[in-house]
Amino acid sequence: MRSILVRGIAGAMVSMAALAVHAQAAELRIGMQDDVDILDPAQSQTFAGRLVFSNLCDKLVDISPNVEIVPQLATDWSVSDDGLKLTMNLRQDAVFHDGTPFNAEAVVYNIERSKTLDESRRKSELKSIEKAEATGPYQVTFTLTNPDATLLSQFSDRSGMMVSPKAAQEAGAQLAQNPVCSGPFKFVQRVAQDKIVLEKFADYWNADNIHIDRITYLPIPDSTVRLANLQSGDLDMVERMAATDAAAVEADANLQLFDVVSLGYNALYVNVGDKAKTPIGQDKRLRQAFSKTIDRDALYQIVYEGKGQGGNQPFSPSSIWYDKSRPVEPRDIEGAKALIKEAGFDRVPVELRHANNPVVSQMAQVIQAMASEAGFDVSLQAMEYAAMLAEQTAGNYEMGRMNWSGRPDPDGSIHQFLTCAGGLNDVHYCNPKVDELLNKARTSSDFDTRKALYDEANAILLDELPIIYLGHEAYLYGLNKKIQGFELYPDGMLRLAGVKIVE
């Protein structure tokens, strides 16, 4: 009896200890607007993917809250006088999640993989790199075909994310099934349309400043459901909240609201490529007419409660890169009707695809109503976001409502979308003159020179309108007040160094 009693007490103590350890584990549950597409930095193209990568995969460099380039895996760097060599010194205390060392050879492998993998979306971002070579165990030198003012900015995002060479060689294009990086958290599990789970990486170089043990990302497209789960405590954070939910968060004593104007844009992508057999894809006058039907300021008042601003270029009107000589035009229904008539139509059918979340759906409905007044019969098709992207890439669509999160350098919001071989050219647009201008803009570090080139390219793009820009929204994130130390940057990424959960 005494033996059984002692064993019982001991078992209870073990159970209580296990419960205590579990209770102390800090888990962050994040409600996501969309599911992730592909968990491979070389192949990914979604904002949701970047949110996960921000804690899974370290980059060569990062940005500051003021959108300045700062060290991450690279500690410092220098550019040769002729602009044709970029030399980076690397951290010596980083390691990949599978134990593979992070060093110069690993960087060389990653760059070559992103440049040569058939499925890679990073090729145009790294086009200027002629050769990457290890010039020391922890030093890498990039030889460029031409000076590239955009390269550091590219390295602050997916082109600079490092994956384990060992894991990538073994998995090839299937690395996304079990991504292995060197960030503060390592991959545990993914259930499509349900969750992605990461856990703290004990050997991370900055592990002492990581106070979260586990992250669970939960795709919940319905913003109302996300808010309800945040209010109930089932979620600790929601990203890209609907503007209509902001007041509820601010009024809740248990919650806190973070907001910042994004670097990116909202837009309508029009398929103008060889597969585009629709009137709006073949005739720029119809695209011009469609753009004229949209009251951009009203659109942002209705959908985003005035947060953000209307726009007609890839850069916001408050950006130094914005061409002020071509401002947002007021809505012009009569002008739109005239263009439709000139193109030989009375009514024009258009299928508009959009992500199946309430905010984007509402914007699509408002656009549908506005365009109808001029003669466009817009049919709406709500789709799961990743599926919509796949169809756009294949050229199987007419018009799509899209977001881009923006980049610190202007090149990142225009080149890969509108050059003939651009990795994200889902509008399938190709104009050699635009290629010439945007390629040349990459080679100069002089602001005035670059600005003139972007202005000239924008003049062509505003005429041909493969992308109809709508404006620039603000990121709104809701957090439980027990989350402390969080800061929201203009790129909207979830940086968790120093963040704590205080019960």
Residue pairs with C-beta under 8 A, 6 or more apart in sequence:
25 213
25 214
26 211
26 212
26 213
26 214
26 500
26 501
27 212
27 213
27 214
27 215
27 216
27 236
27 501
28 212
28 214
28 215
28 216
28 236
28 237
28 483
28 496
28 501
29 215
29 216
29 218
29 234
29 235
29 236
29 237
30 51
30 215
30 216
30 217
30 218
30 235
30 236
30 237
30 238
30 239
30 494
31 218
31 220
31 226
31 229
31 230
31 235
31 237
31 238
31 239
32 48
32 51
32 217
32 218
32 219
32 220
32 239
33 48
33 219
33 220
33 221
33 223
33 226
33 239
33 240
33 357
34 46
34 47
34 48
34 219
34 221
34 355
34 357
34 385
34 386
35 48
35 192
35 193
35 219
35 384
35 385
35 386
36 44
36 46
36 48
36 49
36 52
36 190
36 196
36 217
36 219
36 386
37 43
37 44
37 45
37 46
37 48
37 49
37 385
37 386
37 389
38 44
38 45
38 49
38 176
39 49
39 52
39 53
39 56
39 175
39 176
39 179
39 187
39 190
39 196
40 163
40 173
40 175
40 176
40 179
41 53
41 57
41 114
41 122
41 158
41 159
41 161
41 163
41 181
42 113
42 114
42 117
42 119
42 120
42 121
42 122
42 158
42 163
42 175
43 117
43 119
43 120
43 121
43 173
43 176
44 50
44 53
44 121
44 158
45 121
45 389
45 424
46 385
46 386
46 389
47 240
47 403
47 405
47 492
48 219
48 385
50 157
50 158
50 405
50 493
51 217
51 239
51 492
51 493
51 494
52 196
52 198
52 217
53 158
53 161
53 181
53 183
54 183
54 493
54 494
54 495
55 183
55 184
55 185
55 198
55 215
55 494
55 496
56 179
56 181
56 183
56 185
56 186
56 187
56 198
57 161
57 162
57 163
57 179
57 181
57 182
57 183
58 72
58 73
58 94
58 161
58 162
58 181
58 182
58 183
58 184
59 72
59 73
59 155
59 156
59 157
59 160
59 161
59 162
60 72
60 73
60 74
60 88
60 107
60 155
60 156
60 160
60 162
61 69
61 70
61 71
61 72
61 73
61 74
61 77
61 152
61 155
61 156
61 160
62 69
62 70
62 71
62 72
62 156
63 69
63 70
63 156
63 408
63 489
63 491
64 70
64 489
65 487
65 489
65 490
67 263
67 408
67 489
67 490
67 491
68 408
69 152
69 153
69 156
69 408
72 160
73 90
73 91
73 94
73 102
73 107
73 160
73 162
73 182
74 88
74 89
74 90
74 91
74 155
75 89
75 90
75 91
76 88
76 89
77 86
77 87
77 88
77 89
77 152
78 86
78 87
79 85
79 86
79 87
80 86
80 87
82 147
83 144
83 146
83 147
83 148
83 443
83 445
84 143
84 144
84 146
84 147
85 141
85 142
85 143
85 144
86 141
86 142
86 144
86 151
86 152
87 135
87 139
87 140
87 141
87 142
88 107
88 139
88 140
88 141
88 142
89 138
89 139
90 102
90 103
90 104
90 107
90 138
90 139
90 140
91 102
91 138
91 205
92 138
93 205
94 102
94 182
94 205
95 101
95 102
95 182
95 203
95 205
96 102
96 106
96 162
96 163
96 164
96 166
96 167
96 180
96 181
96 182
97 164
97 180
97 181
97 182
97 186
97 187
97 201
98 164
98 166
98 167
98 180
100 106
100 164
100 165
100 166
100 167
100 180
102 162
102 182
103 134
103 137
103 138
104 134
104 135
104 136
104 137
104 138
104 139
104 140
105 134
105 165
106 162
106 164
106 165
107 132
107 134
107 140
107 162
108 132
108 133
108 134
108 140
109 165
109 168
110 161
110 162
110 163
110 165
110 168
111 126
111 129
111 132
111 142
112 132
113 120
113 163
113 168
114 120
114 122
114 123
114 125
114 126
114 159
115 122
115 123
115 126
115 129
117 173
118 173
119 173
120 423
121 158
121 423
121 424
122 158
122 159
122 423
123 421
123 423
124 415
124 416
124 419
124 421
124 422
124 423
125 150
125 154
125 158
125 159
125 412
125 416
125 423
126 151
126 154
126 159
127 145
128 144
128 145
128 146
128 148
128 150
128 151
128 442
129 142
129 143
129 144
129 145
129 151
130 143
130 144
130 145
131 142
131 143
132 140
132 141
132 142
132 143
133 140
133 141
133 143
134 140
135 141
142 151
144 151
146 442
146 443
147 443
147 444
147 445
148 442
148 443
149 409
149 411
149 442
149 443
149 444
149 445
149 450
150 409
150 411
150 412
150 415
150 442
152 409
153 407
153 408
153 409
153 411
153 412
154 160
154 407
154 409
154 412
156 407
156 408
157 407
157 412
161 181
162 181
162 182
163 175
163 179
163 180
163 181
164 180
164 181
164 182
166 180
167 175
167 178
167 179
167 180
168 175
168 180
171 177
171 178
178 187
179 187
180 186
180 187
181 187
182 204
183 201
183 204
184 200
184 201
184 204
184 206
184 207
184 210
184 496
184 497
185 198
185 199
185 200
185 201
185 210
185 212
185 215
186 198
186 199
186 200
186 201
187 198
188 197
188 198
188 199
189 195
189 196
189 197
190 196
190 197
193 219
193 384
194 218
194 219
195 216
195 217
195 218
195 219
196 216
196 217
197 214
197 215
197 216
197 217
198 214
198 215
198 217
199 213
199 214
199 215
200 207
200 210
200 212
200 213
200 214
201 207
204 210
206 497
209 497
209 498
210 496
210 497
211 498
211 499
211 500
211 501
212 496
212 499
212 500
212 501
215 496
218 235
220 226
220 229
220 238
221 355
221 356
221 357
221 358
222 357
222 358
223 238
223 241
223 242
223 244
223 245
223 357
223 358
223 359
224 242
224 245
224 358
226 235
226 238
226 241
227 238
227 241
227 242
227 245
227 248
227 249
227 478
229 235
229 238
230 236
230 237
230 238
230 249
230 255
230 478
230 480
231 248
231 252
231 254
231 255
233 254
233 480
235 480
236 479
236 480
236 482
236 483
236 501
237 477
237 478
237 479
237 480
237 483
237 494
238 477
238 478
239 475
239 477
239 492
239 494
240 475
240 476
240 477
240 492
241 249
241 476
241 477
241 478
242 358
242 359
242 476
243 303
243 304
243 305
243 306
243 307
243 359
243 474
243 476
244 305
245 476
245 478
246 257
246 259
246 305
246 307
246 476
249 255
249 256
249 257
249 478
250 257
253 481
254 480
254 481
255 478
255 479
255 480
255 481
256 478
256 479
256 480
256 481
256 483
257 476
257 477
257 478
257 479
258 475
258 476
258 477
258 478
258 479
258 486
258 487
258 488
259 307
259 474
259 475
259 476
259 477
259 488
260 474
260 475
260 488
260 489
260 490
260 492
261 308
261 309
261 316
261 318
261 472
261 474
261 475
261 490
262 308
262 405
262 406
262 472
262 473
262 474
262 475
262 490
262 491
262 492
263 405
263 406
263 407
263 408
263 413
263 490
263 491
264 403
264 404
264 405
264 406
264 413
264 472
265 311
265 314
265 316
265 403
265 404
265 406
265 413
265 469
265 470
265 471
265 472
266 363
266 401
266 402
266 403
266 469
266 470
266 471
266 472
266 473
267 401
267 402
267 403
267 404
267 467
267 468
267 469
267 470
268 290
268 352
268 367
268 399
268 400
268 401
268 402
268 467
268 468
268 470
269 392
269 399
269 400
269 401
269 402
269 426
269 427
269 466
269 467
270 276
270 280
270 281
270 287
270 398
270 399
270 427
270 465
270 466
270 467
270 468
271 278
271 281
271 392
271 395
271 397
271 398
271 399
271 426
271 427
271 428
272 281
272 282
272 427
272 428
272 429
272 464
272 466
273 281
273 395
273 427
273 428
273 429
273 430
274 395
274 428
275 395
275 396
275 428
276 282
276 395
276 398
276 428
278 350
278 398
279 286
279 343
279 345
279 348
279 349
280 286
280 287
280 290
280 348
280 350
280 398
280 399
281 398
283 343
284 463
284 464
284 465
285 339
285 340
285 342
285 343
286 339
286 340
286 343
286 345
286 348
287 464
287 465
287 466
287 468
288 339
288 463
288 465
289 335
289 336
289 337
289 339
289 340
289 343
289 348
289 374
289 375
289 376
290 336
290 350
290 371
290 376
290 468
291 312
291 465
291 468
292 329
292 331
292 332
292 333
292 335
292 336
292 339
292 374
293 331
293 333
293 336
293 370
293 371
293 373
293 374
293 376
294 331
294 367
294 370
294 371
294 468
294 470
295 330
295 331
295 370
296 310
296 311
296 312
296 328
296 470
296 471
297 309
297 310
297 328
298 331
299 310
299 363
299 366
299 367
299 370
299 470
299 471
300 306
300 307
300 308
300 309
300 310
300 471
300 473
302 362
302 366
303 359
303 362
303 363
303 366
304 359
304 473
304 474
307 473
307 474
307 476
308 471
308 472
308 473
308 474
309 316
309 317
309 318
309 471
309 472
310 328
310 470
310 471
311 317
311 328
311 469
311 470
311 471
311 472
312 326
312 327
312 328
312 329
312 462
312 469
313 322
313 323
313 326
313 458
313 462
313 469
314 404
314 410
314 413
314 414
314 417
314 458
314 467
314 469
315 321
315 322
315 410
315 413
315 454
316 322
316 471
316 472
317 324
317 327
317 328
319 410
320 447
320 451
321 410
321 451
321 454
323 454
323 455
323 458
323 459
325 455
326 458
326 459
326 462
331 370
333 373
333 374
336 374
336 375
337 374
337 375
340 346
340 348
340 374
340 375
340 376
345 375
346 375
347 375
347 376
347 377
348 375
348 376
348 377
349 376
349 377
349 379
350 371
350 376
350 377
350 378
350 379
350 398
350 399
351 378
351 379
351 381
351 397
351 398
351 399
352 364
352 367
352 368
352 378
352 379
352 380
352 381
352 398
352 399
352 400
352 401
353 380
353 381
353 382
353 383
353 388
353 391
353 392
353 397
353 398
353 399
353 400
353 401
354 360
354 361
354 363
354 364
354 380
354 381
354 382
354 383
354 388
354 400
354 401
355 361
355 382
355 383
355 384
355 385
355 388
355 401
356 382
356 383
356 384
356 385
357 385
360 401
361 380
361 382
363 401
363 470
364 380
364 382
364 401
365 380
367 378
367 401
368 378
368 380
371 378
372 378
383 391
388 397
388 400
389 426
391 397
392 400
392 402
392 426
393 426
395 428
400 426
402 426
403 473
404 413
404 417
405 491
405 492
406 412
406 413
406 490
406 491
407 413
407 491
408 491
410 441
410 450
410 454
411 438
411 441
411 442
414 438
414 454
414 457
415 422
415 438
415 439
415 441
415 442
416 422
416 423
416 424
416 425
417 424
417 425
417 426
417 427
417 467
418 425
418 427
418 429
418 431
418 434
418 438
418 457
418 461
418 466
418 467
419 425
419 434
419 435
419 438
419 439
420 429
420 430
420 431
420 432
420 435
427 466
427 467
429 464
429 466
429 467
431 460
431 464
433 460
434 457
434 460
434 461
437 453
437 454
437 456
437 457
437 460
438 453
438 454
438 457
440 453
441 449
441 450
441 453
441 454
441 457
444 450
444 453
461 467
475 488
475 492
477 488
477 492
479 486
482 501
482 502
482 503
483 499
483 500
483 501
484 499
484 500
484 501
484 502
485 498
485 499
485 500
486 496
486 499
487 495
489 495
